Amino acid sequence: MEEIAKYNDVDFKYIPMRMEEAEKALSNGTIDAIVGSTYNTEKDNQFDFTQSYFTMSQSIIIPSKRKQDIHTLTDLRDLHVVLDHNTPVISTFLNMRNTNLTTVSNQYSGILTLLNNRADVFIGNKWTADFYLKKFRQEKNYIILDEVIEPADYTIAVKKGNQSLLFMMDNALTELKANRNINGIIDKWVMPQSNQKIARLEQFIFWLIIILTAVALILLIIYIWNQKLKKSVHNQTLKLHLLNKDLEKQRQNIANAEAFKDQILNNIHNGIITFDLDFMITSCNAKASDILNISKEMILNLTNHSQLMKNFEALHQEQNENNRTGSFRILVLNEENEQKVISYSMHKMFNSEDIQTGYLLSMNDETEKKTLEKKLVTQEKLHALGQLVAGVAHEIRNPLTSIKTFIDLLPSKYDNPQFRQVLMEHLPTEVNRLNGIVTDLIEYARPRPPNITNCHAHELISLLAFHKVTMEKKQINFEQMIEEDFIFYIDLQQIQQVLLNLVLNSIHAVEETKEKTIKITIDKVNEKTGRITISDTGIGMKQEELNHIFEPFFTNKEKGVGLGLTLSYRLIKENNGDIHVKSYPNSGTTFTILLPIYIE
């Protein structure tokens, strides 16, 4: 209003009143306008309204413990609701069934009614509620839902027909909106800046005290450590004074030790090169010369060997306490331009006073080892590819043979109704079988990335209900033991697929046994790992079968494709888990799945 007065060069006199009193006074002509009036069709017949300068909806304020129960207005049935009797939303609640309403004269009384546990829910202005909750230090015990309820336009009401005053205020509001000044005015009143400043100041003082205390403690520790260090240095000085007397005797021992060290270094299988603090080479052994195919004299003058020095300098720059090993490829400058793979480990060197004097590089030629590893990997890939091709050919040959037989007989027996009936029964089955093989193969070859989320244990076994009818029909006893005090961090859909497949395998395994029992157990191994165990009393497997159960197209079922356990193994690995299996002939099978637990 001050901005409107300034814009029109007029003065306003402000009189605080209740809304009912203000509306009666405006009708009687005692006052000229009401600021903060909400527009509705009923009042439109009594007063004239300016354009809206602020739109605000009512919010739901509930105790934090009811957060899971209340989300929208429909959840407020059968609850005790307190609200301001002037709020526009009161008509909505009057039209709702099974609601217990209490109206109060202002929002402060409504908040107190909620805080004193005389109501379950308060409906009111979110900023007013936030202010009082912080004032009473209850903001952690109550939450304000973002549900939008009956948005209301806040305007200035004038007496019906007072067009001059209405025009003056509308022009001023239009100008304020055009200059975006009105947003700053509204933010000034709805944002509790002082509380934020006080909170920040309190936090600053708290951390300042913590920092000063820590600095004082550190200074005390440094002083104590300095005193200990001085004492240690003094003791070492006395020892050195005594050792100087025996220096002559030790010279011969040092010479002998040097010769002994050289013999050891020149006869070990690792190459050794030492550097000073400026990373200049100071010594090397015969093996290093052999690995690099450079003479010892050239190694000691390696400043001209740019490629080797480039690798060494990179190692020096990347050196830290947690990464002292690695490997690199280097082109050795000899007649054949031989390329070698050299593994290394870099260590700091210290003297007797624990002062760093340089670096020690230990290296080993792993060219032959890496070449052999590549050959083995290639052979394994070819072996796996051969198994996959053989499995696909075997699985596809049977339905193709059936289809070909029907096609060969089609010209001669097409008029035979019995033949056509058999054709219509079996041909779609074989086609579907081919499609299933191709679909499983595509799923195996092109997996989708897992959608990792939080998952309770009972959610994992919810789909096992699909197998319960089958188990009851086949008189299979199904047992389950589930711990509920932890949460998995996995892709729920993928792991459900794994469990469905393993339970189905167990059903097939116990069909021909006397004791038919399948048991699933879900428990926690440690704080990071959960365990799912599926055991049965079925026919079991031989060791030879166990060695191949996760390979594509390996199956001992008549109508099986052999991709179920392969896909299950891949899905578990994608979920950062692991799977183990124990089985003995005629003694049942146990699958153990280890999966990560959600850690807050």
Backbone torsions as a table, in degrees:
resi	resn	phi	psi	omega
1	MET	NA	-33.2	177.6
2	GLU	-62.7	-38.9	177.9
3	GLU	-66.3	-39.4	177.9
4	ILE	-65.8	-42.3	178.2
5	ALA	-62.9	-42.7	179.5
6	LYS	-64.1	-41.3	-178.7
7	TYR	-63.9	-36.9	-176.5
8	ASN	-100.7	1.9	178.2
9	ASP	56.8	49.9	178.0
10	VAL	-131.6	168.3	177.2
11	ASP	-116.7	137.7	177.6
12	PHE	-111.7	143.4	172.8
13	LYS	-107.2	127.3	-173.9
14	TYR	-103.9	131.1	179.7
15	ILE	-125.2	112.0	178.8
16	PRO	-69.7	131.0	179.1
17	MET	-146.5	158.8	166.6
18	ARG	-68.3	154.7	-175.9
19	MET	-60.6	-39.4	-179.8
20	GLU	-65.1	-42.1	179.1
21	GLU	-65.4	-40.2	-178.9
22	ALA	-64.1	-42.7	-179.4
23	GLU	-65.8	-37.8	178.6
24	LYS	-67.6	-39.9	179.9
25	ALA	-66.9	-36.5	178.2
26	LEU	-67.4	-40.2	178.1
27	SER	-62.9	-36.8	-179.3
28	ASN	-80.5	-9.2	-179.6
29	GLY	84.6	9.0	179.1
30	THR	-68.1	-36.5	177.0
31	ILE	-121.2	166.3	-175.6
32	ASP	-101.7	-26.1	-176.3
33	ALA	-157.9	157.1	175.5
34	ILE	-120.4	122.2	177.2
35	VAL	-93.5	135.3	178.8
36	GLY	90.7	14.7	177.9
37	SER	-79.0	142.3	177.0
38	THR	-97.1	140.3	-176.6
39	TYR	-83.1	136.4	167.2
40	ASN	-151.5	166.9	-173.3
41	THR	-67.7	-30.2	179.6
42	GLU	-66.7	-44.4	179.9
43	LYS	-71.8	-22.2	-177.8
44	ASP	-62.9	-26.5	178.2
45	ASN	-78.3	-17.2	-176.8
46	GLN	-101.5	-34.9	-174.7
47	PHE	-131.8	167.3	169.2
48	ASP	-102.4	144.0	-175.2
49	PHE	-122.0	142.8	173.2
50	THR	-75.6	175.7	173.1
51	GLN	-65.4	154.9	-177.5
52	SER	-68.5	135.5	174.4
53	TYR	-109.4	-5.4	-179.7
54	PHE	-164.7	133.1	177.3
55	THR	-115.8	128.2	-176.4
56	MET	-143.0	140.6	177.5
57	SER	-108.3	160.7	176.8
58	GLN	-80.2	150.8	-179.3
59	SER	-121.0	160.8	179.2
60	ILE	-100.2	123.1	178.3
61	ILE	-112.1	122.1	-175.0
62	ILE	-133.3	159.3	172.1
63	PRO	-64.0	148.1	-178.6
64	SER	-60.0	-30.9	-177.7
65	LYS	-69.0	-15.4	179.1
66	ARG	-99.3	13.5	-175.6
67	LYS	-60.2	-36.9	-178.2
68	GLN	-78.0	-16.4	-174.7
69	ASP	-98.0	-27.3	-172.2
70	ILE	-119.8	122.5	178.3
71	HIS	-129.1	-37.4	-176.6
72	THR	-133.1	179.4	179.9
73	LEU	-61.3	-34.8	-177.1
74	THR	-65.1	-19.3	179.5
75	ASP	-80.5	-2.6	-175.9
76	LEU	-90.9	-2.0	176.8
77	ARG	-61.8	143.5	179.5
78	ASP	69.6	12.2	177.5
79	LEU	-112.8	156.7	179.0
80	HIS	-88.4	114.1	-174.3
81	VAL	-111.3	131.9	175.6
82	VAL	-114.3	137.7	-178.2
83	LEU	-155.9	160.2	178.7
84	ASP	-68.2	134.9	-175.3
85	HIS	-70.2	-12.1	178.0
86	ASN	-94.7	-2.6	-175.8
87	THR	-69.3	140.7	-179.3
88	PRO	-64.5	-21.1	-174.2
89	VAL	-79.1	-5.5	-175.7
90	ILE	-63.2	-32.2	179.5
91	SER	-66.5	-34.1	178.4
92	THR	-63.1	-42.6	-178.6
93	PHE	-72.4	-31.4	178.3
94	LEU	-66.0	-26.5	179.2
95	ASN	-88.6	-5.7	178.4
96	MET	-90.5	141.4	179.5
97	ARG	-87.5	153.9	174.5
98	ASN	61.8	39.9	175.5
99	THR	-119.0	139.4	179.9
100	ASN	-107.1	106.1	-173.6
101	LEU	-104.0	144.3	170.3
102	THR	-132.8	123.3	179.8
103	THR	-102.6	143.4	179.0
104	VAL	-127.0	166.0	-173.9
105	SER	-79.4	-21.6	179.7
106	ASN	-154.2	168.0	-174.8
107	GLN	-72.4	-27.9	176.9
108	TYR	-60.6	-43.3	178.2
109	SER	-65.4	-36.5	178.7
110	GLY	-64.3	-42.5	178.6
111	ILE	-63.2	-42.5	178.9
112	LEU	-63.5	-37.6	178.0
113	THR	-61.6	-41.7	178.9
114	LEU	-67.9	-44.5	-177.5
115	LEU	-65.9	-28.1	179.3
116	ASN	-88.7	11.0	175.7
117	ASN	62.7	26.9	175.5
118	ARG	-95.1	4.2	176.0
119	ALA	-151.9	156.5	179.9
120	ASP	-89.4	-31.2	-172.6
121	VAL	-142.6	146.1	172.5
122	PHE	-121.6	133.1	176.5
123	ILE	-108.7	121.7	-179.0
124	GLY	-173.6	-171.2	-179.3
125	ASN	-68.5	129.9	-174.5
126	LYS	-67.4	-37.3	-178.9
127	TRP	-71.6	-39.6	176.4
128	THR	-62.9	-43.9	178.8
129	ALA	-62.9	-43.6	-179.9
130	ASP	-62.0	-38.9	179.5
131	PHE	-62.1	-48.9	-177.1
132	TYR	-70.5	-34.5	177.9
133	LEU	-63.2	-41.8	177.9
134	LYS	-69.7	-35.4	179.4
135	LYS	-62.6	-41.5	179.7
136	PHE	-90.7	7.0	178.9
137	ARG	56.8	44.3	-179.0
138	GLN	-117.8	13.0	-174.4
139	GLU	-66.2	-21.7	178.1
140	LYS	-83.7	-20.9	-177.2
141	ASN	-93.2	-10.7	-178.9
142	TYR	-134.9	149.3	179.5
143	ILE	-127.4	153.1	179.2
144	ILE	-109.9	114.2	-178.8
145	LEU	-74.7	152.0	-178.7
146	ASP	-89.3	13.1	178.6
147	GLU	-62.0	126.3	179.8
148	VAL	-84.3	120.2	-175.9
149	ILE	-125.6	119.9	172.2
150	GLU	43.6	67.4	177.6
151	PRO	-58.5	137.0	-176.8
152	ALA	-122.9	140.8	176.6
153	ASP	-88.8	124.4	176.1
154	TYR	-91.9	124.0	-176.1
155	THR	-134.7	-175.4	173.2
156	ILE	-110.6	122.5	-179.2
157	ALA	-95.2	135.1	175.6
158	VAL	-123.7	166.7	-178.7
159	LYS	-65.5	143.1	-178.6
160	LYS	-55.0	125.4	177.8
161	GLY	93.2	-7.3	179.9
162	ASN	-81.5	71.4	-172.9
163	GLN	-70.1	-31.3	-178.3
164	SER	-65.7	-45.5	178.0
165	LEU	-66.8	-40.5	178.7
166	LEU	-61.3	-44.1	-179.1
167	PHE	-64.2	-41.7	-179.1
168	MET	-62.2	-43.8	-178.7
169	MET	-71.8	-37.8	178.7
170	ASP	-61.9	-42.7	179.0
171	ASN	-61.8	-42.2	-179.6
172	ALA	-65.9	-41.3	178.5
173	LEU	-65.0	-39.4	178.5
174	THR	-60.7	-43.5	179.7
175	GLU	-65.5	-41.7	179.0
176	LEU	-63.2	-40.1	178.0
177	LYS	-67.2	-39.7	-179.2
178	ALA	-63.4	-36.8	-179.8
179	ASN	-88.8	0.9	179.9
180	ARG	61.3	20.8	177.8
181	ASN	-75.7	-26.1	-175.2
182	ILE	-67.2	-30.2	179.3
183	ASN	-65.6	-41.1	178.9
184	GLY	-65.2	-37.2	178.8
185	ILE	-64.5	-43.5	-179.7
186	ILE	-65.5	-44.9	-179.8
187	ASP	-61.0	-33.1	-178.9
188	LYS	-62.8	-33.1	-176.1
189	TRP	-92.2	-27.0	-176.0
190	VAL	-95.7	-16.4	-179.4
191	MET	-100.1	117.5	-179.5
192	PRO	-77.2	77.5	-175.4
193	GLN	-65.7	-36.9	-176.3
194	SER	-62.6	-40.7	179.0
195	ASN	-63.0	-39.3	179.6
196	GLN	-65.2	-40.9	179.9
197	LYS	-64.6	-41.7	178.6
198	ILE	-62.6	-43.5	-179.9
199	ALA	-62.9	-42.4	179.2
200	ARG	-65.1	-39.3	178.9
201	LEU	-64.8	-42.1	178.0
202	GLU	-62.7	-41.9	179.2
203	GLN	-64.4	-40.8	178.9
204	PHE	-62.0	-44.1	179.6
205	ILE	-63.6	-40.9	179.6
206	PHE	-60.0	-48.9	-178.0
207	TRP	-69.5	-31.5	177.1
208	LEU	-63.6	-41.3	177.6
209	ILE	-63.3	-43.1	179.4
210	ILE	-60.8	-44.8	-177.5
211	ILE	-65.3	-44.5	179.9
212	LEU	-62.9	-39.2	177.2
213	THR	-63.7	-43.2	179.6
214	ALA	-64.0	-41.6	179.3
215	VAL	-62.7	-43.1	178.7
216	ALA	-61.8	-41.2	178.9
217	LEU	-65.0	-41.2	179.5
218	ILE	-63.9	-42.7	178.8
219	LEU	-61.6	-38.4	177.7
220	LEU	-65.4	-43.5	178.7
221	ILE	-63.4	-41.0	179.7
222	ILE	-62.7	-41.6	179.8
223	TYR	-62.6	-45.7	179.7
224	ILE	-63.0	-43.8	-179.5
225	TRP	-65.3	-37.2	179.3
226	ASN	-63.3	-40.4	178.1
227	GLN	-64.1	-41.5	177.6
228	LYS	-64.4	-39.4	-179.7
229	LEU	-66.1	-40.7	177.3
230	LYS	-60.6	-41.5	179.3
231	LYS	-64.3	-41.1	179.6
232	SER	-64.8	-42.7	178.9
233	VAL	-63.3	-40.7	178.5
234	HIS	-62.1	-41.8	178.5
235	ASN	-65.0	-40.3	179.3
236	GLN	-65.5	-34.8	178.7
237	THR	-64.2	-40.7	177.2
238	LEU	-63.4	-40.4	180.0
239	LYS	-64.7	-41.0	179.9
240	LEU	-64.2	-36.0	177.9
241	HIS	-61.9	-40.4	178.2
242	LEU	-71.2	-35.9	-178.6
243	LEU	-68.8	-28.4	179.6
244	ASN	-60.9	-30.2	179.7
245	LYS	-68.1	-28.0	-178.9
246	ASP	-100.2	15.7	-174.4
247	LEU	-61.4	-43.3	-177.7
248	GLU	-62.0	-41.5	-179.9
249	LYS	-65.9	-33.3	-176.0
250	GLN	-77.9	-21.3	-177.4
251	ARG	-58.8	-43.5	179.2
252	GLN	-67.0	-38.5	177.1
253	ASN	-63.1	-37.3	179.3
254	ILE	-66.4	-41.0	178.7
255	ALA	-62.1	-43.5	177.9
256	ASN	-62.8	-42.8	179.5
257	ALA	-63.5	-37.1	178.7
258	GLU	-63.7	-43.6	178.3
259	ALA	-64.0	-41.9	178.9
260	PHE	-62.4	-40.9	179.4
261	LYS	-63.9	-42.8	-179.6
262	ASP	-62.0	-39.6	179.5
263	GLN	-64.2	-40.9	179.0
264	ILE	-65.5	-48.0	-176.8
265	LEU	-62.1	-36.0	-176.6
266	ASN	-82.1	-3.7	-179.3
267	ASN	-119.8	3.8	176.1
268	ILE	-88.5	164.8	-174.7
269	HIS	-85.7	-10.1	179.0
270	ASN	-98.0	145.3	173.5
271	GLY	-83.0	136.3	-178.2
272	ILE	-123.5	128.1	173.5
273	ILE	-131.9	134.4	178.5
274	THR	-112.3	150.8	-178.8
275	PHE	-129.5	155.2	171.1
276	ASP	-88.5	-174.1	-176.7
277	LEU	-67.1	-23.3	176.5
278	ASP	-88.6	8.1	177.6
279	PHE	65.1	32.3	170.8
280	MET	-94.5	137.0	-176.6
281	ILE	-68.7	130.0	-179.3
282	THR	-109.9	-27.2	179.0
283	SER	-161.5	163.1	175.4
284	CYS	-156.9	161.7	177.5
285	ASN	-105.6	175.9	-175.7
286	ALA	-65.3	-34.9	-178.7
287	LYS	-65.3	-37.7	177.2
288	ALA	-62.8	-41.0	177.2
289	SER	-62.4	-39.3	179.8
290	ASP	-68.8	-42.4	-179.6
291	ILE	-63.4	-45.3	-178.2
292	LEU	-82.3	-9.8	179.9
293	ASN	57.9	39.8	178.8
294	ILE	-132.0	143.0	180.0
295	SER	-67.6	156.2	-178.2
296	LYS	-60.7	-36.6	179.9
297	GLU	-64.6	-39.3	179.0
298	MET	-69.5	-36.5	179.0
299	ILE	-62.4	-39.3	-180.0
300	LEU	-70.4	-10.5	177.4
301	ASN	-128.3	52.4	-170.2
302	LEU	-86.3	12.7	-179.9
303	THR	-64.1	-21.4	178.3
304	ASN	-86.9	-10.4	-178.7
305	HIS	-90.5	82.3	-168.5
306	SER	-64.3	-42.5	-176.0
307	GLN	-65.6	-44.7	179.7
308	LEU	-65.4	-42.6	179.5
309	MET	-64.7	-32.9	177.8
310	LYS	-62.3	-42.9	177.6
311	ASN	-65.1	-43.6	-179.6
312	PHE	-65.1	-40.4	179.4
313	GLU	-65.1	-36.8	177.2
314	ALA	-63.8	-40.8	177.5
315	LEU	-62.7	-40.8	-178.8
316	HIS	-64.1	-40.6	-178.8
317	GLN	-70.0	-35.7	-177.0
318	GLU	-86.5	-0.7	-174.7
319	GLN	-67.5	131.8	172.8
320	ASN	-152.7	177.5	-173.3
321	GLU	-66.6	-30.4	-173.3
322	ASN	-96.4	-5.6	-176.4
323	ASN	-138.8	91.9	-177.8
324	ARG	-114.6	8.2	-177.9
325	THR	-132.8	162.4	177.5
326	GLY	171.1	-164.2	178.0
327	SER	-153.3	157.5	176.1
328	PHE	-151.6	160.1	175.9
329	ARG	-100.5	139.3	-178.4
330	ILE	-137.8	135.8	177.5
331	LEU	-89.4	107.7	-178.0
332	VAL	-80.3	128.5	-174.3
333	LEU	-83.8	85.0	173.2
334	ASN	-127.1	-171.0	-176.4
335	GLU	-62.0	-35.7	-176.7
336	GLU	-89.8	-1.8	-173.3
337	ASN	49.2	50.6	-174.5
338	GLU	-71.1	134.9	176.8
339	GLN	-102.7	128.6	-177.2
340	LYS	-121.9	154.2	171.5
341	VAL	-105.1	118.9	-174.9
342	ILE	-117.3	122.6	172.4
343	SER	-91.3	150.2	-174.1
344	TYR	-145.1	164.3	167.4
345	SER	-143.6	132.9	-177.0
346	MET	-110.5	134.1	-178.4
347	HIS	-134.4	147.8	173.8
348	LYS	-78.9	147.0	176.8
349	MET	-112.8	139.7	-178.7
350	PHE	-127.9	153.8	175.8
351	ASN	-89.9	-170.4	-176.2
352	SER	-67.4	-18.9	179.0
353	GLU	-96.6	16.1	177.6
354	ASP	63.2	30.8	176.4
355	ILE	-103.6	132.6	-177.6
356	GLN	-68.6	132.8	-179.4
357	THR	-116.9	-9.5	-179.0
358	GLY	164.5	-154.7	-177.0
359	TYR	-134.6	153.2	176.0
360	LEU	-122.1	122.9	-179.9
361	LEU	-107.4	118.0	176.6
362	SER	-105.7	128.0	-175.6
363	MET	-131.2	157.7	179.2
364	ASN	-146.0	135.9	-179.8
365	ASP	-81.1	112.3	-179.1
366	GLU	-113.2	23.5	-178.5
367	THR	-61.3	-47.1	-178.8
368	GLU	-65.9	-38.0	179.1
369	LYS	-63.6	-45.2	-179.8
370	LYS	-65.3	-38.7	177.9
371	THR	-62.3	-42.3	179.1
372	LEU	-65.9	-39.3	178.3
373	GLU	-61.6	-41.7	178.8
374	LYS	-61.6	-40.6	179.0
375	LYS	-63.5	-42.9	-179.7
376	LEU	-65.0	-40.6	178.5
377	VAL	-62.7	-42.4	179.4
378	THR	-63.2	-42.1	178.7
379	GLN	-63.4	-39.5	179.8
380	GLU	-65.9	-40.1	178.4
381	LYS	-63.3	-43.9	179.3
382	LEU	-64.3	-37.5	178.8
383	HIS	-64.9	-45.3	179.2
384	ALA	-63.7	-39.5	178.7
385	LEU	-64.3	-40.0	178.4
386	GLY	-63.5	-41.7	177.3
387	GLN	-62.7	-42.1	-178.8
388	LEU	-64.4	-45.8	-179.9
389	VAL	-63.4	-42.4	-180.0
390	ALA	-63.7	-41.2	179.4
391	GLY	-64.7	-44.5	179.0
392	VAL	-61.4	-44.8	-179.6
393	ALA	-61.6	-41.8	-178.7
394	HIS	-65.4	-43.6	-176.4
395	GLU	-71.5	-32.9	-177.4
396	ILE	-81.3	-26.9	-174.8
397	ARG	-61.6	-40.6	-175.9
398	ASN	-63.2	-52.4	178.2
399	PRO	-65.7	-32.5	178.3
400	LEU	-66.2	-36.0	178.2
401	THR	-63.9	-42.7	178.5
402	SER	-63.9	-43.4	-179.3
403	ILE	-63.9	-43.0	-179.5
404	LYS	-63.0	-39.3	179.5
405	THR	-61.6	-44.6	178.7
406	PHE	-63.1	-40.3	-179.2
407	ILE	-66.0	-40.1	179.1
408	ASP	-64.2	-35.1	-178.6
409	LEU	-84.4	-11.5	-173.6
410	LEU	-59.8	-46.4	-178.5
411	PRO	-61.5	-37.0	-173.7
412	SER	-88.8	-23.2	-174.8
413	LYS	-120.9	15.9	-177.0
414	TYR	-63.4	-33.4	-178.1
415	ASP	-77.6	-8.2	-179.3
416	ASN	-82.4	114.2	-178.2
417	PRO	-61.0	-38.3	179.7
418	GLN	-62.9	-39.7	178.1
419	PHE	-63.9	-43.2	-179.9
420	ARG	-63.3	-36.5	179.2
421	GLN	-65.4	-44.6	178.2
422	VAL	-63.1	-39.7	178.6
423	LEU	-60.3	-45.1	-178.3
424	MET	-69.1	-26.3	179.4
425	GLU	-79.2	-41.9	-170.1
426	HIS	-95.7	-33.6	-175.7
427	LEU	-62.3	-47.0	177.0
428	PRO	-61.3	-33.7	178.8
429	THR	-62.5	-43.9	-179.6
430	GLU	-68.0	-38.3	178.0
431	VAL	-64.3	-43.6	178.0
432	ASN	-62.6	-35.5	178.2
433	ARG	-65.4	-42.0	175.8
434	LEU	-61.2	-43.6	-179.4
435	ASN	-63.8	-38.8	178.5
436	GLY	-63.9	-40.5	178.7
437	ILE	-62.7	-46.4	-178.7
438	VAL	-64.9	-41.8	-179.4
439	THR	-61.8	-47.2	178.9
440	ASP	-62.7	-37.7	-179.7
441	LEU	-66.3	-41.1	177.7
442	ILE	-64.7	-42.9	178.7
443	GLU	-61.2	-36.0	178.3
444	TYR	-71.8	-38.9	-175.3
445	ALA	-81.4	-32.9	-177.5
446	ARG	-123.3	74.0	-178.1
447	PRO	-72.4	150.0	173.8
448	ARG	-88.0	151.4	178.5
449	PRO	-67.6	143.2	-178.8
450	PRO	-69.9	148.3	175.5
451	ASN	-102.3	91.2	-172.3
452	ILE	-76.8	123.5	178.1
453	THR	-142.8	173.8	174.8
454	ASN	-75.9	140.0	-174.5
455	CYS	-147.7	124.8	176.3
456	HIS	-77.7	157.2	-175.9
457	ALA	-62.8	-40.6	-176.7
458	HIS	-66.8	-22.7	177.6
459	GLU	-69.0	-30.9	-177.5
460	LEU	-64.3	-35.8	-173.9
461	ILE	-99.7	9.0	-177.1
462	SER	-63.9	-34.9	-177.9
463	LEU	-80.3	-8.7	179.9
464	LEU	-68.3	-10.8	176.6
465	ALA	-61.3	-24.1	178.8
466	PHE	-64.9	-26.6	-179.2
467	HIS	-91.2	-10.7	-174.2
468	LYS	-65.7	-36.4	178.6
469	VAL	-62.8	-43.9	179.0
470	THR	-63.0	-42.1	-178.2
471	MET	-67.8	-38.4	177.6
472	GLU	-66.6	-39.5	179.4
473	LYS	-63.4	-37.1	-178.6
474	LYS	-94.9	10.2	176.2
475	GLN	57.5	47.0	178.8
476	ILE	-100.1	129.6	178.4
477	ASN	-83.2	119.7	-177.9
478	PHE	-110.7	122.9	-179.5
479	GLU	-120.9	146.9	178.1
480	GLN	-145.5	138.5	177.2
481	MET	-131.2	119.4	-171.5
482	ILE	-131.1	128.1	170.2
483	GLU	-88.6	135.3	-174.4
484	GLU	-108.2	4.2	-172.0
485	ASP	-94.1	23.9	175.2
486	PHE	-151.7	164.9	-174.5
487	ILE	-127.7	129.9	175.7
488	PHE	-76.3	155.6	174.9
489	TYR	-119.8	83.7	-169.1
490	ILE	-145.9	176.6	168.8
491	ASP	-87.6	108.0	-174.7
492	LEU	-57.6	-46.0	-175.9
493	GLN	-63.6	-41.3	-178.4
494	GLN	-67.0	-43.9	-178.2
495	ILE	-70.7	-33.8	173.5
496	GLN	-60.7	-40.7	177.5
497	GLN	-60.8	-40.4	178.6
498	VAL	-63.6	-46.3	-177.8
499	LEU	-65.1	-41.2	177.6
500	LEU	-59.1	-41.8	-178.8
501	ASN	-67.2	-42.6	-178.5
502	LEU	-68.7	-38.8	178.3
503	VAL	-67.0	-38.7	177.5
504	LEU	-62.8	-40.0	176.1
505	ASN	-62.1	-39.9	179.3
506	SER	-64.8	-38.5	177.7
507	ILE	-60.0	-45.3	178.5
508	HIS	-64.5	-33.8	-175.7
509	ALA	-72.0	-29.7	-175.4
510	VAL	-97.9	1.0	-176.1
511	GLU	-60.7	-37.2	-173.6
512	GLU	-101.8	13.3	-178.9
513	THR	-106.2	159.1	179.8
514	LYS	-72.7	-50.7	178.1
515	GLU	-89.4	117.0	-175.5
516	LYS	-114.7	96.1	-178.5
517	THR	-136.3	133.7	173.9
518	ILE	-125.1	130.0	-176.9
519	LYS	-128.8	132.5	175.7
520	ILE	-120.4	130.1	-178.6
521	THR	-127.2	132.7	177.1
522	ILE	-124.4	117.5	179.8
523	ASP	-145.4	179.4	-176.1
524	LYS	-106.9	128.2	177.7
525	VAL	-81.0	-50.1	176.4
526	ASN	-151.8	-166.6	-175.4
527	GLU	-70.2	-16.1	-176.6
528	LYS	-111.8	-14.1	-170.2
529	THR	-132.5	133.3	172.2
530	GLY	-108.9	158.4	-174.5
531	ARG	-130.1	135.6	173.8
532	ILE	-119.5	122.2	-178.5
533	THR	-117.5	126.9	177.0
534	ILE	-121.0	114.8	-177.7
535	SER	-125.5	151.9	178.6
536	ASP	-142.3	167.5	178.5
537	THR	-106.5	37.5	-174.7
538	GLY	-80.9	-160.5	-172.9
539	ILE	-77.0	-15.2	177.7
540	GLY	74.2	-176.3	-178.6
541	MET	-138.2	153.9	174.4
542	LYS	-81.3	163.7	179.9
543	GLN	-61.5	-35.4	179.5
544	GLU	-64.1	-37.4	177.5
545	GLU	-70.5	-39.2	179.0
546	LEU	-59.8	-31.8	-178.5
547	ASN	-68.9	-15.9	-173.6
548	HIS	-125.3	5.0	-169.7
549	ILE	-66.7	-24.8	-179.2
550	PHE	-95.1	6.0	178.7
551	GLU	-84.0	145.7	179.3
552	PRO	-60.8	136.7	174.0
553	PHE	69.3	14.4	173.0
554	PHE	-92.0	122.4	-179.5
555	THR	-155.0	152.3	173.7
556	ASN	-113.8	15.3	176.8
557	LYS	-95.7	147.9	-179.1
558	GLU	-65.6	-39.6	-176.9
559	LYS	-109.8	15.8	-178.8
560	GLY	-82.9	152.3	178.2
561	VAL	-94.3	-32.7	178.6
562	GLY	93.3	18.8	178.2
563	LEU	-110.4	-7.4	-175.7
564	GLY	-60.7	-54.8	-179.2
565	LEU	-70.4	-30.1	176.3
566	THR	-62.7	-47.7	178.3
567	LEU	-64.9	-39.9	178.9
568	SER	-61.6	-43.3	179.1
569	TYR	-61.3	-43.8	-179.1
570	ARG	-65.5	-42.8	-179.1
571	LEU	-62.7	-40.2	179.3
572	ILE	-65.7	-41.2	178.2
573	LYS	-64.5	-38.5	178.5
574	GLU	-65.4	-24.9	178.4
575	ASN	-93.9	20.4	177.1
576	ASN	60.1	35.6	179.9
577	GLY	-117.5	-170.3	179.2
578	ASP	-148.9	157.5	-178.7
579	ILE	-135.9	137.9	178.1
580	HIS	-130.2	152.1	-178.9
581	VAL	-137.4	138.2	173.3
582	LYS	-126.4	132.4	-178.9
583	SER	-156.6	144.4	176.4
584	TYR	-135.9	144.8	-179.5
585	PRO	-55.6	130.6	177.9
586	ASN	62.4	17.6	-179.9
587	SER	-127.9	9.4	176.1
588	GLY	88.4	174.7	-176.6
589	THR	-134.7	144.2	176.7
590	THR	-130.8	120.4	173.6
591	PHE	-101.3	131.1	177.9
592	THR	-119.4	121.6	-179.1
593	ILE	-112.8	127.4	177.3
594	LEU	-108.7	126.0	-176.3
595	LEU	-133.6	152.9	-178.7
596	PRO	-71.7	148.6	177.8
597	ILE	-102.0	143.5	178.3
598	TYR	-68.2	128.7	179.7
599	ILE	-117.7	122.6	-179.2
600	GLU	-72.5	NA	NA
